[in-house]
Amino acid sequence: MALDDSLKVGAVAKAAGVGVQTLHYYERLGLLRKPQRSAANYRLYSPEAIRRVQFIKKAQAIGLTLEETKQILDLKEHGRAPCGKVAELGEKHLQEIDTRLAQLRKYRRALAQALGDWRKENTTERECAGEFCDLVERLP
């Protein structure tokens, strides 16, 4: 990388939409390569770092962990196509999402039932004074 093309940490952070500390954290985790340093010891990144950080953020947005993202980036850096790994991780996350959605639907039904029952009762039937809230305790 020519020094003319290099970007300081603040410019990379701004362009990628993250904080400077996020870039430092990604470096520590090995998600970003250690940047070159200027004579004044400033970090100097290649313009490619912006695209890499944007990829990391998109991977997080779809539910990939930073460790999973690192695995994908490592495959690419070693000349291997990461798409098979991405598909494998995508399947895993889809199953996790489906499980969580089923749990949320079950919880929503229970909460709706408890609220409906609670609203029908008059205030003397409710056991809120001096006790834990019976509305919460009714939930499974």
N, C-alpha and C positions, 0 to 999 in steps of 0.2 A: 504494500500500500504506500503510495506516495504521500508525504506529509501534507501536500497541497489538498488532497482529497479527504483528509482526516477531519473528524468532528469531535469537539469537546463534549464531555458528558452532558452538560446542560442542553446542548443542541439536540443530541440523540434523545434525551428524555422528553423534550418538548415535542419533537417530531413523532415519537412513538406513543405519546400520550401517557407516559408514566413518570414517576418521580425519580430523582437521581438515586435515592436509596434503593429503589427497586432494581436499577441497573447494577448497583454494587452487590445486591443480594443475588441476582442472576449470575454474576461473575463467580461469587463464592460457591454457588451450586454447580457451576460448570455449564450453565445454560448459555452463557456468553463467553467467548474467548477473552482471555486477559488482553486488554488493549495495550498498544504501544504507549510509551510515555514521551512527553515533550521534554525539552531541556529544563523546563521549569517544573517537571514532574506531573504535568496535567495528563489525565487519561486522554488518549486519542483513538477514537473508534473509526472503523471503516464505515462508509455509507450503508453497507450490507447489514450492519448491526440494527439499524432501524427496522428493516424487513424482518429480521430474526425476532426482535422483541414483539413486533406486531403478530408474528406467527405464534409466539408463546402466549400472548394475551388471547388470541382467537382460540387456541387449544384449551386454555382455562375456561373460556366462555362456554365451550361445549362440554365441559366437565372433566377434561383430562387434568390429572395432577401434574405438578411440576416434574416429578420423577418420571412419569409416563412421557411427558413432553421431552425430557432429556433423553430417554431411550430412543425416541423417534429421531431427534436431532443427531444423536450418536450414530444411528444406522446410516443416516444421510452422509455424515462426515466420513464414514468408512466405505463410502461408495455403494452402499446397498439401498435398494428402494424401500422406503418405509411404509408404503401403502398397505401392505399385508398386516403389519403391526398396528397401524391406525385402525384398520377394519376390525381386528381382534379386540382392540381396546374399545372401539365403538360398540361392538356387540355386548361387551361386558357392561358398559355404561347404560346401554338400553335396558338390559335386564335389571340393573339397579334402579333405574328411573321407573320402570314398570312396577317393581316391588314397592317403591316409595309411593307411587300414585295409588296403588291398591290400599296401602296403609292410610294415606290421606283421605281416600274416599270413605273408608271404614270410620275413621275419626270424625269426618264431617257428618256422617249419618248419626253417630252417637251424640255429637255436640248439638246438632239440630233437634234431635229428640229431647235431650236434656233441657235445652232452652225452651222448647215448646211446652214441656211439662211444667217447667218453672214458671213460665208466664201465666199458665192456667191456674196456678195455686194462688190463694190469697196470701197476704203478707204474714198472717199468723201461722200458716203451715210451713213457712220457710224457716230454716234453722241457721240464720246468719249471725244473730247476736251472740257474741262471746264464743263462737265456734268457728272452725274452719268453714269456708263457704260450701254449703251443701251442693251448690251447682257444680263445683269442681269435683267434689267427692262422688257425685253420681256417675261421673264418666268412668268408662271401663279402664 
